[in-house]
Amino acid sequence: MTDNNQYTDIDHGSSGITAQGVLSSQSDVLLDDNQRPSGWHEDTNQEWEEREARNELKHVAGLGELEDVTEVEYRKVRLERVVLVGVWSSRETTQAKAEESLRELAALAETAGAVVCDGLLQHRLRPDAATYVGSGKAREIADIVAREEADTIIVDDDLPPSQRRALEDTAKVKVVDRTAVILDIFAQHATSREGKAQVELAQLEYMLPRLRGWGGSLSRQAGGRAAGADAGIGSRGPGETKIEMDRRVIRTRIARLKRQIREMAPAREVKRGSRRRFGLPTVAVVGYTNAGKSSLTNRLTGSAELVENALFATLDTAVRRAKTRDGRAYAYVDTVGFVRRLPTQLVEAFKSTLEEVAEADIIVHVVDGSHPDPFSQIEAVNDVLADIEGTASIPRVLAFNKADQIDDATRERLAALEPQAHIVSAFSGEGLDSLRAAVEDLLPVPHVHVDALLPYTAGSLLSQVREYGLVERVEYRDDGVKLEANVDSHLAARVIDQAIG
């Protein structure tokens, strides 16, 4: 047989956190003969020896070995020095795509606060059922982990508990998968009450089927008559295992979080309702994580939202107003970024946030034009959008961002493959006028024509017509303000209601 178990080194980081041990020495208090208290005799040497023995540190064998690290990564993944591991098959992907996926995992790990020491790829037909990489390769990874002094292995896949446990037992360090890292990043970046609730819901839904025992403690039966009369003290309890109790607690918490998120829905609906009431068109800015959506939104609206060169820097939806060339108001909605293999728990938990995309009049799809494979990112975003009901019929504008980092050959390639796309730069401002004009041309036009005479006391209504409608003529007369404009149905009803005569 041909051995197709091969490793490919992806990335070697030389930087890291150096842990320095601090040794504290103990000082003995020595008394000379002149300082000895009365009654002191040589037998007190035994007391001093015993006191010194109590002060010495004792090493207990076996406590340093990893036996179980259950659920630590689900509560709060604290990554330091990590080794990345991935498996790819020729039937499903190519080596180049597998390497790109591992590079993206490295970016995710660094965003979570880790130092990437090494990245390893294995080429095999399918992942090993026991240890994901096979027992021999698991031992090789353990040697690499020991050499790099790493404390975590991150697998570029979703691992079932059995594979993760087997790999932990071999490598003697914590093992987390890709989904756990993404969930941890979301937990770090969530700021609003709703965002935090959504992240916690996703974490618990991810954790529930992967819950496993701390040795025998979570599987030990503690149950009334089932335990038997001779089971002894500590065995008579509620009649369920510890792991069953934990699952019940998690399910209760999940139900509570879902109820809280549902209770937050009216507040979102009020905000969207006010925009619909005034006929305010909205533009949803979507794209791959770290594509520059927030930076582009800031340049288009003149706002100052958080801009950070990190994955998933924006989790909470931000709505920013802008004005067309003729003075009509509309809004940009900055949304959470997408990523390949976005965990289904996150898609479900952030469904309320993604509803903003379905409610938009236009979708601006921002792509990192400097990325080595931007079209794979476009495909990943389109896959997520396809899961959001109601987005298929919304007009879309494609914008390749970071033009200041694109060479001429890449520009020509992008222009040839996507001739309708806009090549822009949120940093330098290149192409923003063209993009803004394309967006404004697609904005819905108010379709109700009004011709009315308004009293001078209706100044606020006239101001709203100027802001949200298309004003054709305004004439200030002795008997009132003659207005001709195109507005939406809500404003038209208000104009008719306040019109004179």
KEPARO-287091 format. One record per residue (C-alpha): residue in three letters; x, y, z. Coordinates in nm, 4 decimals. Example, Ala and Ser with C-alpha at 12.3 -4.5 7.8 and 13.67 -1.06 7.14 Angstrom:
BEGIN
R residu        x        y        z
R    ala   1.2300  -0.4500   0.7800
R    ser   1.3670  -0.1060   0.7140
END
This chain:
BEGIN
R residu        x        y        z
R    met   0.0000   0.0000   0.0000
R    thr   0.1064   0.3506  -0.0641
R    asp   0.1516   0.5494   0.2532
R    asn  -0.0251   0.8767   0.1940
R    asn   0.0082   0.9968   0.5522
R    gln   0.2271   1.2996   0.4990
R    tyr   0.2747   1.6231   0.6856
R    thr   0.3116   1.9653   0.5327
R    asp   0.4548   2.2444   0.7460
R    ile   0.2399   2.5540   0.7114
R    asp   0.3656   2.8131   0.9505
R    his   0.6352   2.8397   1.2101
R    gly   0.6146   3.1234   1.4569
R    ser   0.9287   3.2157   1.6423
R    ser   0.7557   3.4533   1.8777
R    gly   0.5970   3.3345   2.1972
R    ile   0.5334   3.4018   2.5579
R    thr   0.8261   3.3100   2.7784
R    ala   0.7155   3.1817   3.1127
R    gln   0.9667   3.2588   3.3831
R    gly   0.9582   3.0575   3.6994
R    val   1.0126   3.2487   4.0176
R    leu   1.2013   3.0505   4.2802
R    ser   1.1738   3.1651   4.6375
R    ser   1.4359   3.0465   4.8804
R    gln   1.3656   3.0032   5.2430
R    ser   1.5960   3.1540   5.5017
R    asp   1.6746   2.9799   5.8246
R    val   1.6832   3.1730   6.1454
R    leu   2.0018   3.0744   6.3302
R    leu   2.0596   3.1692   6.6887
R    asp   2.4041   3.1658   6.8469
R    asp   2.4614   3.0433   7.1953
R    asn   2.4312   3.3911   7.3470
R    gln   2.0868   3.4399   7.1893
R    arg   1.9431   3.1087   7.2975
R    pro   1.6584   3.1418   7.5455
R    ser   1.6839   2.9907   7.8855
R    gly   1.5928   2.6259   7.9003
R    trp   1.7061   2.5709   7.5432
R    his   1.8898   2.2401   7.4952
R    glu   2.0140   2.0197   7.2130
R    asp   1.6868   1.8276   7.1832
R    thr   1.5294   2.1346   7.0235
R    asn   1.7322   2.0545   6.7085
R    gln   1.4666   1.7956   6.6305
R    glu   1.2016   2.0692   6.6428
R    trp   1.3992   2.2847   6.3958
R    glu   1.4497   1.9871   6.1636
R    glu   1.0799   1.9115   6.1723
R    arg   0.9978   2.2781   6.0981
R    glu   1.2355   2.2793   5.8004
R    ala   1.0762   1.9612   5.6712
R    arg   0.7324   2.1235   5.6821
R    asn   0.8618   2.4219   5.4794
R    glu   1.0047   2.2104   5.1976
R    leu   0.8043   2.1615   4.8760
R    lys   0.7070   1.8024   4.8072
R    his   0.6533   1.6699   4.4563
R    val   0.3600   1.4323   4.4316
R    ala   0.4037   1.1873   4.1454
R    gly   0.1378   1.1686   3.8773
R    leu  -0.0348   1.5054   3.9335
R    gly   0.1433   1.6723   3.6429
R    glu  -0.0008   1.4371   3.3817
R    leu  -0.3076   1.5481   3.1908
R    glu  -0.5994   1.3257   3.2719
R    asp  -0.8970   1.5354   3.1710
R    val  -0.9618   1.8938   3.0636
R    thr  -1.3352   1.8651   3.0229
R    glu  -1.5326   2.1735   2.9190
R    val  -1.2526   2.4207   2.9943
R    glu  -1.2436   2.5396   2.6357
R    tyr  -1.6201   2.5795   2.6259
R    arg  -1.6343   2.8087   2.9255
R    lys  -1.3467   3.0337   2.8230
R    val  -1.0798   2.9170   2.5834
R    arg  -0.7521   3.0619   2.6987
R    leu  -0.5076   2.9865   2.4219
R    glu  -0.1372   3.0589   2.4563
R    arg   0.1126   2.8578   2.2527
R    val  -0.0701   2.6433   2.0002
R    val   0.0018   2.3871   1.7288
R    leu  -0.2418   2.3668   1.4375
R    val  -0.3382   2.0309   1.2874
R    gly  -0.5453   1.9574   0.9784
R    val  -0.6361   1.6579   0.7616
R    trp  -0.7231   1.6834   0.3944
R    ser  -0.8285   1.4370   0.1246
R    ser  -0.7689   1.4640  -0.2490
R    arg  -1.1304   1.3650  -0.3090
R    glu  -1.2656   1.6681  -0.1234
R    thr  -1.0133   1.9489  -0.1681
R    thr  -0.6654   2.0411  -0.2837
R    gln  -0.3489   2.0964  -0.0866
R    ala  -0.3562   2.4687  -0.1670
R    lys  -0.7083   2.5060  -0.0261
R    ala  -0.6159   2.2988   0.2788
R    glu  -0.3160   2.5238   0.3423
R    glu  -0.5308   2.8348   0.3035
R    ser  -0.7820   2.6945   0.5510
R    leu  -0.5020   2.6340   0.8011
R    arg  -0.3719   2.9892   0.7506
R    glu  -0.7209   3.1166   0.8262
R    leu  -0.7248   2.8993   1.1379
R    ala  -0.3951   3.0605   1.2383
R    ala  -0.5564   3.4040   1.2030
R    leu  -0.8492   3.2861   1.4145
R    ala  -0.6124   3.1531   1.6809
R    glu  -0.4164   3.4784   1.6914
R    thr  -0.7395   3.6765   1.7198
R    ala  -0.8323   3.4566   2.0160
R    gly  -0.5020   3.5495   2.1812
R    ala  -0.2735   3.2619   2.0862
R    val   0.0819   3.2351   1.9574
R    val   0.0965   2.9883   1.6683
R    cys   0.4066   2.7717   1.7036
R    asp   0.3545   2.5316   1.4139
R    gly   0.0993   2.4213   1.1567
R    leu   0.0727   2.0635   1.0315
R    leu  -0.1311   1.9069   0.7532
R    gln  -0.1843   1.5362   0.6979
R    his  -0.2880   1.3907   0.3646
R    arg  -0.5037   1.0833   0.4106
R    leu  -0.8198   0.9318   0.2665
R    arg  -1.0320   1.0185   0.5694
R    pro  -0.9685   1.1242   0.9315
R    asp  -0.8813   0.8407   1.1656
R    ala  -1.1859   0.7291   1.3624
R    ala  -0.9926   0.7040   1.6875
R    thr  -0.7412   0.9894   1.7061
R    tyr  -0.8265   1.1918   1.3910
R    val  -0.4670   1.1641   1.2629
R    gly  -0.3815   0.8047   1.3526
R    ser  -0.1954   0.6744   1.6553
R    gly   0.1529   0.7069   1.5022
R    lys   0.0970   1.0629   1.3848
R    ala  -0.0583   1.1500   1.7195
R    arg   0.2680   1.0492   1.8881
R    glu   0.4625   1.2614   1.6373
R    ile   0.2378   1.5576   1.7165
R    ala   0.2969   1.4957   2.0874
R    asp   0.6729   1.5202   2.0255
R    ile   0.6270   1.8469   1.8319
R    val   0.4066   1.9865   2.1078
R    ala   0.6699   1.8997   2.3665
R    arg   0.9485   2.0508   2.1548
R    glu   0.7564   2.3747   2.0978
R    glu   0.6419   2.3870   2.4604
R    ala   0.2858   2.4301   2.3346
R    asp  -0.0090   2.3881   2.5643
R    thr  -0.2925   2.3573   2.3103
R    ile  -0.3641   2.1763   1.9850
R    ile  -0.6202   2.3340   1.7520
R    val  -0.7726   2.1017   1.4917
R    asp  -0.9013   2.2506   1.1678
R    asp  -1.2237   2.0541   1.1863
R    asp  -1.5174   1.9749   1.4133
R    leu  -1.4035   1.6946   1.6424
R    pro  -1.6353   1.4499   1.8152
R    pro  -1.5583   1.4012   2.1861
R    ser  -1.4006   1.0585   2.1353
R    gln  -1.1377   1.1818   1.8874
R    arg  -1.0599   1.4863   2.0954
R    arg  -1.0204   1.2794   2.4125
R    ala  -0.7918   1.0272   2.2384
R    leu  -0.5721   1.3037   2.0970
R    glu  -0.5546   1.4710   2.4389
R    asp  -0.4522   1.1430   2.6031
R    thr  -0.1665   1.1037   2.3538
R    ala  -0.0431   1.4625   2.3380
R    lys  -0.1066   1.5414   2.7083
R    val  -0.2289   1.8913   2.6224
R    lys  -0.5662   2.0512   2.5658
R    val  -0.7276   1.9946   2.2236
R    val  -0.9898   2.2298   2.0788
R    asp  -1.1493   2.2393   1.7361
R    arg  -1.2195   2.5181   1.4897
R    thr  -1.5713   2.5838   1.6151
R    ala  -1.4549   2.6261   1.9758
R    val  -1.2060   2.8932   1.8640
R    ile  -1.4704   3.0869   1.6692
R    leu  -1.7083   3.0706   1.9644
R    asp  -1.4349   3.2024   2.1926
R    ile  -1.3662   3.4982   1.9620
R    phe  -1.7362   3.5817   1.9580
R    ala  -1.7442   3.5637   2.3375
R    gln  -1.4521   3.8093   2.3595
R    his  -1.6027   4.0616   2.1158
R    ala  -1.9695   4.0608   2.2162
R    thr  -2.0583   4.3878   2.3924
R    ser  -2.4342   4.4353   2.3862
R    arg  -2.6741   4.2434   2.6089
R    glu  -2.8281   4.0729   2.3095
R    gly  -2.4910   3.9885   2.1569
R    lys  -2.3712   3.8289   2.4798
R    ala  -2.6901   3.6257   2.5088
R    gln  -2.6572   3.5063   2.1493
R    val  -2.2964   3.3992   2.2019
R    glu  -2.3742   3.2165   2.5259
R    leu  -2.6627   3.0381   2.3560
R    ala  -2.4336   2.9241   2.0739
R    gln  -2.1691   2.8057   2.3213
R    leu  -2.4163   2.6031   2.5257
R    glu  -2.5753   2.4454   2.2192
R    tyr  -2.2274   2.3494   2.1003
R    met  -2.1276   2.2175   2.4418
R    leu  -2.4376   2.0105   2.5181
R    pro  -2.3787   1.7136   2.2827
R    arg  -2.0066   1.7183   2.3620
R    leu  -2.0407   1.7075   2.7379
R    arg  -1.8356   1.4281   2.8881
R    gly  -1.7306   1.3278   3.2360
R    trp  -1.4402   1.4314   3.4513
R    gly  -1.3127   1.0798   3.4987
R    gly  -1.5794   0.8910   3.6872
R    ser  -1.7271   1.1863   3.8693
R    leu  -1.9861   1.2751   3.6067
R    ser  -2.0824   0.9146   3.5325
R    arg  -2.1112   0.7999   3.8944
R    gln  -2.4656   0.7043   3.9789
R    ala  -2.6155   0.8789   4.2794
R    gly  -2.9637   0.7484   4.3026
R    gly  -3.2064   0.6634   4.5808
R    arg  -3.3199   0.3007   4.5802
R    ala  -3.1326   0.2226   4.2597
R    ala  -2.8072   0.2652   4.4486
R    gly  -2.9015  -0.0113   4.6898
R    ala  -2.9011  -0.0203   5.0653
R    asp  -2.5383  -0.1314   5.0867
R    ala  -2.3960   0.1421   4.8608
R    gly  -2.2890   0.3491   5.1575
R    ile  -2.2773   0.7154   5.2468
R    gly  -2.2797   0.9499   4.9481
R    ser  -2.4582   0.7115   4.7127
R    arg  -2.8122   0.8059   4.8124
R    gly  -2.9063   1.1035   4.5999
R    pro  -3.1359   1.2428   4.3308
R    gly  -3.1228   0.9340   4.1146
R    glu  -2.9277   1.0655   3.8176
R    thr  -2.5650   1.0877   3.7172
R    lys  -2.3659   1.4086   3.7470
R    ile  -2.3457   1.4407   3.3698
R    glu  -2.7251   1.4127   3.3467
R    met  -2.7566   1.6908   3.6026
R    asp  -2.5206   1.9102   3.4016
R    arg  -2.7159   1.8436   3.0848
R    arg  -3.0379   1.9372   3.2601
R    val  -2.8846   2.2627   3.3882
R    ile  -2.7569   2.3481   3.0390
R    arg  -3.0940   2.2762   2.8780
R    thr  -3.2623   2.4995   3.1352
R    arg  -3.0152   2.7785   3.0644
R    ile  -3.0642   2.7383   2.6872
R    ala  -3.4400   2.7689   2.7267
R    arg  -3.3954   3.0822   2.9394
R    leu  -3.1580   3.2430   2.6854
R    lys  -3.3934   3.1697   2.3966
R    arg  -3.6741   3.3328   2.5913
R    gln  -3.4592   3.6391   2.6646
R    ile  -3.3607   3.6749   2.2989
R    arg  -3.7278   3.6491   2.1968
R    glu  -3.8108   3.9208   2.4483
R    met  -3.5481   4.1456   2.2863
R    ala  -3.7152   4.1072   1.9472
R    pro  -3.9753   4.3841   2.0031
R    ala  -3.7001   4.6418   2.0568
R    arg  -3.5407   4.5469   1.7239
R    glu  -3.8810   4.5535   1.5575
R    val  -3.9456   4.9044   1.6936
R    lys  -3.6212   5.0282   1.5392
R    arg  -3.6940   4.8621   1.2062
R    gly  -4.0542   4.9811   1.2250
R    ser  -3.9480   5.3434   1.2636
R    arg  -3.7319   5.3128   0.9529
R    arg  -4.0195   5.1555   0.7605
R    arg  -4.2637   5.4155   0.8907
R    phe  -4.0610   5.6977   0.7401
R    gly  -3.9735   5.4966   0.4302
R    leu  -3.6015   5.5034   0.5116
R    pro  -3.4207   5.2746   0.2640
R    thr  -3.1515   5.0491   0.4140
R    val  -2.8314   4.9071   0.2669
R    ala  -2.6921   4.5937   0.4355
R    val  -2.3113   4.5700   0.4243
R    val  -2.2111   4.2035   0.4309
R    gly  -1.8918   4.0158   0.3626
R    tyr  -1.6215   3.7864   0.4897
R    thr  -1.4750   3.8660   0.8273
R    asn  -1.1986   4.1280   0.8215
R    ala  -1.2892   4.2350   0.4672
R    gly  -1.3149   4.5981   0.5787
R    lys  -1.6935   4.6344   0.6109
R    ser  -1.6811   4.8716   0.9074
R    ser  -1.4064   5.0838   0.7507
R    leu  -1.6027   5.1114   0.4271
R    thr  -1.9234   5.1970   0.6145
R    asn  -1.7385   5.4696   0.8034
R    arg  -1.6108   5.6263   0.4815
R    leu  -1.9519   5.6104   0.3136
R    thr  -2.1398   5.7617   0.6083
R    gly  -1.8775   5.9720   0.7860
R    ser  -1.9274   5.7772   1.1104
R    ala  -1.6631   5.6387   1.3449
R    glu  -1.7547   5.2795   1.4230
R    leu  -1.4990   5.0396   1.5692
R    val  -1.2349   4.9508   1.3105
R    glu  -0.9886   4.6802   1.4033
R    asn  -0.7617   4.4562   1.1993
R    ala  -0.9032   4.1449   1.3599
R    leu  -1.1526   3.8745   1.2753
R    phe  -1.5084   3.9307   1.4006
R    ala  -1.4334   4.2782   1.5374
R    thr  -1.7987   4.3688   1.4676
R    leu  -2.0672   4.1505   1.6255
R    asp  -2.3409   4.3969   1.7110
R    thr  -2.5343   4.5452   1.4198
R    ala  -2.4668   4.9166   1.3666
R    val  -2.7011   5.1405   1.1638
R    arg  -2.5545   5.4620   1.0178
R    arg  -2.7396   5.7295   0.8195
R    ala  -2.6327   5.8805   0.4891
R    lys  -2.7811   6.1171   0.2311
R    thr  -2.8170   6.0876  -0.1441
R    arg  -2.7037   6.3558  -0.3867
R    asp  -3.0567   6.5048  -0.3856
R    gly  -3.0693   6.5110  -0.0045
R    arg  -3.2806   6.2001   0.0596
R    ala  -3.1859   5.9998   0.3697
R    tyr  -3.1019   5.6289   0.3771
R    ala  -2.9106   5.3998   0.6134
R    tyr  -2.6183   5.1574   0.6014
R    val  -2.6403   4.8492   0.8252
R    asp  -2.3005   4.7059   0.9226
R    thr  -2.3393   4.3333   0.9970
R    val  -2.1321   4.0537   1.1496
R    gly  -1.8710   3.8994   0.9209
R    phe  -1.8962   3.5497   0.7795
R    val  -1.6350   3.2759   0.7622
R    arg  -1.5938   2.9368   0.5981
R    arg  -1.7745   2.6626   0.7845
R    leu  -1.9473   2.9125   1.0125
R    pro  -2.0790   2.7039   1.3035
R    thr  -2.4463   2.6286   1.2657
R    gln  -2.4962   2.7257   1.6296
R    leu  -2.3804   3.0793   1.5490
R    val  -2.6000   3.1070   1.2408
R    glu  -2.8991   3.0029   1.4504
R    ala  -2.8115   3.2227   1.7494
R    phe  -2.7440   3.5301   1.5342
R    lys  -3.0541   3.4816   1.3226
R    ser  -3.2054   3.7931   1.4779
R    thr  -2.9022   3.9956   1.3681
R    leu  -2.9065   3.8450   1.0202
R    glu  -3.2718   3.9475   0.9876
R    glu  -3.1383   4.2971   0.9158
R    val  -2.9973   4.1617   0.5890
R    ala  -3.3328   4.0168   0.4856
R    glu  -3.5049   4.3500   0.5631
R    ala  -3.2595   4.5559   0.3547
R    asp  -3.3368   4.7135   0.0184
R    ile  -2.9816   4.6631  -0.1154
R    ile  -2.6930   4.4331  -0.0182
R    val  -2.3362   4.5597  -0.0571
R    his  -2.1056   4.2578  -0.0594
R    val  -1.7569   4.3670   0.0511
R    val  -1.4637   4.1423  -0.0442
R    asp  -1.0992   4.1649   0.0559
R    gly  -0.9438   4.2199  -0.2870
R    ser  -0.5918   4.1650  -0.1510
R    his  -0.6754   3.8134  -0.0320
R    pro  -0.5004   3.5317  -0.2254
R    asp  -0.8359   3.3686  -0.3069
R    pro  -1.1143   3.6283  -0.2814
R    phe  -1.3586   3.4202  -0.4827
R    ser  -1.3606   3.1455  -0.2222
R    gln  -1.4651   3.4113   0.0287
R    ile  -1.7413   3.5278  -0.2059
R    glu  -1.8662   3.1700  -0.2278
R    ala  -1.8605   3.1300   0.1510
R    val  -2.0641   3.4492   0.2020
R    asn  -2.3132   3.3513  -0.0681
R    asp  -2.3634   3.0153   0.1056
R    val  -2.4565   3.1913   0.4305
R    leu  -2.6831   3.4398   0.2510
R    ala  -2.8604   3.1493   0.0820
R    asp  -2.9623   3.0243   0.4280
R    ile  -3.1260   3.3604   0.5125
R    glu  -3.4804   3.3615   0.3852
R    gly  -3.5751   3.6547   0.1661
R    thr  -3.2287   3.7632   0.0465
R    ala  -3.2380   3.6031  -0.2984
R    ser  -3.4436   3.8852  -0.4555
R    ile  -3.2524   4.1764  -0.2991
R    pro  -3.0259   4.3686  -0.5437
R    arg  -2.6545   4.3263  -0.4695
R    val  -2.3478   4.5397  -0.5314
R    leu  -2.0069   4.3717  -0.5223
R    ala  -1.7118   4.5768  -0.3966
R    phe  -1.3491   4.4615  -0.3819
R    asn  -1.1999   4.6529  -0.0909
R    lys  -0.8347   4.7266  -0.0012
R    ala  -0.7463   4.8464  -0.3506
R    asp  -0.4400   5.0199  -0.2016
R    gln  -0.2950   4.6717  -0.1392
R    ile  -0.3735   4.5284  -0.4840
R    asp  -0.1161   4.5168  -0.7653
R    asp  -0.1979   4.5900  -1.1289
R    ala  -0.2137   4.2239  -1.2323
R    thr  -0.4678   4.1484  -0.9585
R    arg  -0.6749   4.4502  -1.0597
R    glu  -0.6941   4.3282  -1.4188
R    arg  -0.7889   3.9789  -1.3043
R    leu  -1.0659   4.1003  -1.0741
R    ala  -1.2009   4.3384  -1.3390
R    ala  -1.2038   4.0598  -1.5977
R    leu  -1.3775   3.8050  -1.3729
R    glu  -1.6247   4.0510  -1.2139
R    pro  -1.6706   4.3400  -1.4611
R    gln  -1.9692   4.4809  -1.2668
R    ala  -1.7793   4.4955  -0.9373
R    his  -1.6304   4.8111  -0.7877
R    ile  -1.2653   4.8205  -0.6816
R    val  -1.2475   5.0531  -0.3826
R    ser  -1.0272   5.1423  -0.0888
R    ala  -1.1676   5.2465   0.2464
R    phe  -0.8165   5.3603   0.3371
R    ser  -0.7430   5.5929   0.0429
R    gly  -1.0999   5.6656  -0.0691
R    glu  -1.0448   5.5238  -0.4189
R    gly  -1.3654   5.4242  -0.5977
R    leu  -1.5979   5.5353  -0.3185
R    asp  -1.7856   5.7910  -0.5307
R    ser  -1.8594   5.5305  -0.7956
R    leu  -1.9745   5.2797  -0.5339
R    arg  -2.1926   5.5368  -0.3581
R    ala  -2.3531   5.6378  -0.6900
R    ala  -2.4245   5.2726  -0.7780
R    val  -2.5897   5.2166  -0.4402
R    glu  -2.8020   5.5320  -0.4635
R    asp  -2.9183   5.4413  -0.8146
R    leu  -3.0613   5.1162  -0.6750
R    leu  -3.2424   5.2758  -0.3820
R    pro  -3.6219   5.2406  -0.4036
R    val  -3.7939   5.5532  -0.5314
R    pro  -4.1012   5.6834  -0.3445
R    his  -4.3972   5.5972  -0.5639
R    val  -4.6851   5.8085  -0.4292
R    his  -4.7207   6.1545  -0.5874
R    val  -4.8701   6.4231  -0.3631
R    asp  -4.9854   6.7724  -0.4621
R    ala  -5.1135   6.9524  -0.1556
R    leu  -5.1330   7.2853   0.0234
R    leu  -4.9921   7.2577   0.3750
R    pro  -5.0303   7.5098   0.6574
R    tyr  -4.7221   7.6835   0.7877
R    thr  -4.7691   7.4957   1.1155
R    ala  -4.6804   7.1684   0.9333
R    gly  -4.3108   7.2541   0.9241
R    ser  -4.1970   6.9222   1.0763
R    leu  -4.3963   6.7282   0.8154
R    leu  -4.2428   6.9337   0.5369
R    ser  -3.8991   6.8616   0.6817
R    gln  -3.9701   6.4858   0.6773
R    val  -4.0855   6.5077   0.3165
R    arg  -3.7582   6.6771   0.2240
R    glu  -3.5602   6.4114   0.4129
R    tyr  -3.7381   6.0949   0.3042
R    gly  -3.9070   6.1896  -0.0236
R    leu  -3.8289   6.3445  -0.3609
R    val  -3.9450   6.7073  -0.3631
R    glu  -4.0416   6.8427  -0.7061
R    arg  -4.1703   7.1884  -0.6113
R    val  -4.2215   7.3965  -0.2968
R    glu  -4.4022   7.7310  -0.3193
R    tyr  -4.4538   7.9547  -0.0175
R    arg  -4.7862   8.1369  -0.0567
R    asp  -5.0031   8.3559   0.1610
R    asp  -5.2455   8.0745   0.2315
R    gly  -4.9828   7.8062   0.2947
R    val  -4.7015   7.5978   0.1419
R    lys  -4.7740   7.4431  -0.1967
R    leu  -4.5967   7.1059  -0.2124
R    glu  -4.5432   6.8605  -0.4958
R    ala  -4.3359   6.5525  -0.4118
R    asn  -4.3045   6.1783  -0.4370
R    val  -4.3230   6.0047  -0.1000
R    asp  -4.4031   5.6637   0.0395
R    ser  -4.7533   5.5636   0.1452
R    his  -4.7026   5.6517   0.5146
R    leu  -4.5917   6.0087   0.4441
R    ala  -4.8560   6.0487   0.1751
R    ala  -5.1264   5.9686   0.4279
R    arg  -4.9882   6.2298   0.6698
R    val  -4.9650   6.4939   0.3941
R    ile  -5.3252   6.4336   0.2893
R    asp  -5.4373   6.4407   0.6518
R    gln  -5.2796   6.7842   0.7163
R    ala  -5.3517   6.9395   0.3788
R    ile  -5.5710   7.2526   0.3615
R    gly  -5.9009   7.2075   0.1839
END
